[in-house]
Amino acid sequence: GSERDVRAFARPRVVVSRCLGFDHCRWNGDMITSEVVQMLAPHVDYLPVCAEVEIGLGVPRKPVRFVKGEDGIRLVQHETGLDVTGRMKTFAASFAGTLREIDGFVLKSRSPSCGIRDVKVYRQGGTGDTVGKTAGAFAAAMADRFPNLPAEDEGRLRNRRIREHFLTRLFTLAAFREVRAGGDLRELAAFHTRNKLLLMAYSQKEMRELGKIVANPDKKTFPGVAGEYGDHLNAALSRAPRYTANINVLLHALGRFKAGISPAEKTFFLDTLEQYRQDRVTICPNLMILRGWIVRFEDDYLREQTFFSPFPAELMGVSQDLSHRQRDYWEK
């Protein structure tokens, strides 16, 4: 019954900017409220950090910014002339060295230390002219050190598609981390089976490759198999699935019920699928129909598939974007 359908999710360990609801540590003493960070809180273990405070800049403080001059791009407190580039590099390296078993990052958008991408770079000389955009100094160091982990900012996470892809990666990698720690090849095989449809949506090529790795024809040791599996899992999850790939998986699942459902039910499913293809509805209606059939026909294989619930249901939140004001921001 129903208690078997509630999957126990691994708890991802997430590095988060301290200003996103944990502390008044913005340069002006503010704290930012992020719906996504709050929504995630019951399901993850947060590791809050404020790089600017850690390198000795107080609260409140004169803001830092990227300045491009003769000697490249530097992180400078432009009102005082204090260059903190070296301090930030040192802190980021030592902080990264303390991180064990983490699964992802949620960082403050547009911050010169934490921004994932859209951080302004100013021309030297204080004219206020910008010469481009880049990643924040701390965020860039984390991306170098943990290139395969999902990292987003709280602004982009308001977008439903970006959020779903981020959460899928986050919870899948956390589950894999637990399997890897267990050291049992059968557990890894079971993990692969549960994730088959999800992997089919993300990358058929990697799905096949991962199947070969888990079959382990060369009788490698578990750490060897798990290491190789992890590399290909990261590659598989690096890009969000195209809607055409999702449709392919939905049709694949439909095929398991051919014998049991009526022609009218099948037509209803395909009509709903067509609306999804035209982007008039999300994937949710089709998932709900399939979930109903999984219960009705007691399909144990599909019931276990993470494709139908890759992360806790409460995090589906409103399937709409959390704030339409942000639309221009994340579509750039």
Secondary structure, 3 states (H helix, E strand, C coil): CHHHHCCCCCCCEEEEECCCCCCCCCCCCCCCCCHHHHHHHHHCEEEEECHHHHCCCCCCCCCCEEEEECCEEEEEECCCCEECHHHHHHHHHHHHHHCCCCCEEEECCCCCCCCCCCEEEEECCCCCCEEEEECCHHHHHHHHHCCCCCEEECCHHHCHHHHHHHHHHHHHHHHHHHHHHHCCHHHHHHHHHHCHHHHHHHCHHHHHHHHHHHHCCCCCCHHHHHHHHHHHHHHHHCCCCCHHHHHHHHHHHHHCCCCCCCHHHHHHHHHHHHHHHCCCCCCHHHHHHHHHHHHHHCCHHHHCCHHHCCCCHHHHCCCCCCCHHHHHHHCC
